[in-house]
Each structure stands twice: as structure tokens, then as C-alpha cells.
């Protein structure tokens, strides 16, 4: 069986590809930018000390799920499963996933990248591949063995139920408040060896200084966070229409700075860029983030 009309957007930020697919499936008329913005993902940046590509997947998502619930989606964590867990534990969570899917409830997994689980076939689950039919991430998950994930998997599963959404202006206010928290209370959201907000830039700069500027992690982190800042620009431009002209203009000014940040991060994604230039651009980008942090505080007061 398959859940019809459940598709995954090919965002670099694969989590948001899942969320957009789920909100569309449930009939919410949210734009791409609104999904990024109202969940606060547009304002997140999370970087490991060694520029591990895992930055977009490894952070405290508790507030993210609160904001997602405001949008009408309850995201429930069904547990973390490393290779050491016995087969019985796998079969138990599979039973829960099968039950959800048969009731029309979408599920997802994350093993480095997020994927929608949209159906069941004889031997396992059918999974969306965010960037087409490549070898990885796999489009199938065999029951009990999960052989497609290899020997070193570290997978989480989630379910998504529909509830009532709150008003759009409340969503905007809560997302801006969270955006500020990500920078002023970053330790509340960061795992060990990761940095969020301004700490992310410090980690990025130090990692480049240590020789990680030509790594896959450099490329992937910069690509993902560039996309997020681009969506922050689009989000603030879109929702500015809810407010008076003066506030609209202020939000569009903030959006322009996020566009600059996105452009810098896109340049920084280059593995071949000179390290000194990359560090210089990272410092400039950090300064723009500091400027917009102050702007967001003012915006919150206006909202």
C-alpha cells in the first residue's frame, strides 16, 4: 500500500522536504518559505567542530516540534535505533510504523538524511529519495534487517498527525521569538561538539583554520544553511504583508540582510576557496547575523 499524494520536496534541508510533503498531504496551504520560517528552521545554523556533515540533523528539536504543532502537525519521535539493538526492537517499531501508514498517517526516518516513509511492500517500507533515485539514501527499507542502511546506521523514526493550526500572526511571532533564542540561548539547542547561532560561525572558522575547509562537511553545511537563510528572506517578505507599511518595510530590510547571508554561505560552500578568503567571508557573515539578531529583537517588539 502507498499513501497517495505524499511527496517529498528536494530541498538541501531534507527535514524540510519531509515537513513540506506532510503539510501538503494534510491539505495545509503553506508555501515553501512559510514552512521553513514558521518552524524556525530558516533561522537555524548548527555546525560541528570538525565540520561533520551531520550539522543539519543533530540538534535539540523540541522547540521546532512545538512550532510545527502550531502549524497543525504533531511530530512524534518513535525512537533512536543503532546497530546494537536486537532484531526484536526493530520489529516492534516496524509494527508501529505499519499501523500508522495503514491509518493514513505519514512517517519518516533520518539516517544522516531525512526521508518520508510513504508505503509498504512485501519485504519492507517504501521511502522517498530526496534527490532522485540515487544509491543513497535508499528508496527501500527491508523489514527486520534494514540492510539498505549499512552496518553503521543511526536511525530515528517519526510519525506525523494532523491537528488544528493556530493563527498565522501567532505563528510568525513565535518563530521570531525562537529565532532570537537560537542565538541568545544556543546552548539549550546544541549537542556536544556542535555550535548553534554565533557559536556555529566560531566552529566553522576554527575548522577552516584546522584544515577542514575542503571537506564534504564544509560544502554540505554551507549549502544547507545558505538555503535556510534564503528561505528566511522569502518568509519575512511573504509575511510582511500581514502588517502595517512601516513594519513591512522593516521586515523587508531584514530579509535583504538574510539574502546577503545566504549568498555569502553559498560562496563559502566551495571546497576550493582559499582558506583566508573563506575565513574573511565567515567573519562578514557572522557580523550580518549579529546585525539581524538586533533587528529581530526590534521586530518582535513591533509584532
N, C-alpha and C positions, 0 to 999 in steps of 0.2 A: 504494500500500500504506500501511497505517497500523499503528502499534503499539497493540494493544488494551490497555485498562485503564491507559493512561498519561494521567493528568490533571494539571492544574496548579491548586494552591490559590490563591485570590485574596487572598493577603497583600499588604499595602502593600510589604513587603520582598520584591520579586518574585524575587530569588535564592532565597529560602527556599520560595517557591511551586514553583520548579523542583526543589529538593532534596527536598521532601516528596513531590512527584509521582514522582520517581525511586525514592526508598526504598519507597514504596507499590508501585510497579511491580515491584520486585525482591522483594517479599514481606516486607520488614522491618516489624515491628510497632512502629514508633516513633510516639509522639504528636507533635502539632504542637510542643508545648513542648520535648520531648526533642530534636527536630531543631534547633530554634533554640539550645538550650542546649549540647548535646554538640558542636556545630560551633563554639561560642563566639560565634556571631552575636548571641546575646541580650545580650552584654556590649559589643558594638562601638558606638561613636559616632564618626562621621567627618564633619567639616564644612569646607567650602571657605571661604576668607577673605571671599568675596563671597556666601556662601550659595547657591552654584550647586546646583541640584537633583541634581547628579551624585554627591554625597557617598556615597550607598549603593552606588555602582558603582565607585568609583575609589580603590582601596587595595591593599596588598600581601596577596594571598590565600594565600600559601604555607603559613602555619600552619593556615588554615581548611581547605585541601585535605588537610593531614596529619590533622586531626581527623576530616574526612569519611571518609578511608580507614579510620580506626579503626572507623567505623560500618559499613564494608563497601562503600564506594563510592569508586572511583578516578575522580577528575575530571581530565581531560586537556585542557590548553589547545591548541587547534588553530590558534591564531594570531590576530593583530590585522590588520584589513583596512580601511584608509582609502580614500577615493575615488580616490586617485592610483595605486593598484595596477592593473596591466593586467588585462585580462579573463582571460588565461591563468591568473593566480594564483587568481582566483575559481573558475574551472572545476576547478582542482586540488583545492582544499579541498572543493568540492561533491562531487567524486568520493569523497573520504574519508568525507564525511557520508553519502552514499548507501550506501556499503559498510557503515558501522556500522548504519544503520537496517535494512538488509536482513538483518543478522545479529541483529536484535532489541536493539541497543544504543541507548539514548536519547542524543540530542544536544540542545544548546541554543545560543542566541545571546544576546548582550547588546548592544544599541544604545540606551543610556540605561536601558532596562528589560530584564529577563531574560525569555526565552520558551523553553519546551520546543519542540523540533522533533520532531513525532510521526509524520510520514509524508511521502509523495511522491505528487505527481500529475503529469500530463503536462507541465506547464510550470514546475514548481517544488516547493518544500517547503511542507508544512503546518505552521503554528506556532500554539501555544496563545496566546490573548489573555488575559492575567492578569485583566482586569477586564471581560470580556464583549466582545461584537462591536462595539467602537468603531472609529473610523477609525485610531487609533494606540494601541498598537503593532499593526502589520498581522498578519493571520492567514495570510499567504502571502508567500513569497519567491521571485520569479521567477528561474529559472536564468540565470546569467551577468550579467544587468543589475542585479539586486537593486533594481529601480526603486521598490519599496514603501518603501525606507528613505530616499528623497530624495537630494539631491545632497551633503549634508554628513554622511554616515554615518561612524561609527567603531565597527565591529562586531568582536566576538570570538566565536569558536565553541568549544564544549566537547563532549566525549564523556564517558559515564558507564558504567564497567564494574563488575560485581559481584565482590567478594572476600569473604573471611571477616572477620567483625567481632570485635573484642576484647570483653572482659567489660564490663558496664555500669559497674561501680565504677571501672574504669580509665578509661573514657570520662569519667566525672564528674571524676575527679582531674585529667585532662589539660585539661579545659575550664576548670576553676577556675584552673589554673596559667596558661592562656592569657589568661583574663580579667584577671589581675593584670598580665601582660606588656603588654596593650593600654594600660594606664595608666602603667606604670613604664618601658616601652621603646617608647613610642608612635612615636618617630622611625623605628623599624625597619619600621613598617607604613604610615606616611603617605607619600603622594606630595607633590611640591612644591605649595605653596599650599593644602594640606589639613592639618587637625589632627585627631588621634585622641585619645581619652581626655579628660583635662583640657584639652589644647590645643584640642579641639573646642569646649568651652564658651567658652574665650577668644576663638576665632574668631567664634563665634556672637554673643557680647556686643559685640565690636568692630564686627561687621557691622551689628547693630541700631543702634549709635551712629552709623554712617555712613549710615543711611537705608534699609537693606535689610530692615527688619522687616516691610514689607508685600509682600514678594516671594513669588513661587511657591516659591523655594528655601527661604524661612523655613517655609512651610506644609509642604512635602514632607519636608524634613529632620526637622522636629519630629514629623510623622506616623509616619515610618519608625522613628525611634529610640524614640518612645513605644511602638510595637508591640513592638520588641525588648525593652524593659525590662519590658513586661507579660509577655512570654514568659519572661524571666529569673525573674520572680516565680513563674510556673507551673512552670517547670523545677525550681527549688530546692524548691518544695513537693512536687512529684512524687517527686524522687529522695531526699528526706529519709527516705523510708520504708526505704531500704537500711541505715540507721544506727541507733545507739542513741538512746534517748529524749532525752538531753541534746543530742546533735548535731542531732537532728530539730528541737528547739525553737529552736536557734541558727540553723539554716538557714531556718526559717520567719520568724524575726525579720529576717534579711537579705532574704527575699522580700518582707516588708511594706515595707521601705525602697524596694525596686525598684518596688513598686506606687505609692508616693508619687512617685518619679521619673517613672514613666510618666504619672501624672495631671498633673504639672507640665508635661511636654513636650506633652501633648495641649492644655493651655491655651495654651501658647506658640505652638502651630501657627496660632493666629488671626492673620490678616493685619491686622486692625483694632485689635488690642490696643494700648493706649498704650505707647510705647517705654520709658518709665521703669518701668512695671509689668513689662513683658517682661524688661527687664534685671534687675530685682529678683528675678523668678522664676528666671531663668537662674543667678543667683548662689546662690540657695537650692538649686537642683537640683545645681549643682556641689558644694556642701557635702555634700549627701547622697551623691553619688558618692565623695567623699573618705572619708566615714564607712564606706561599704560596701567600699571598697578595703581599709581596715584590717580589716574583718570577714572579707573573703575570704582575707586572709593568715592570720588565725587559723583559719579553716575549713580551709585547705589543711593546716595543721599537724595538725588533728584527723583529717583524712581519711588 
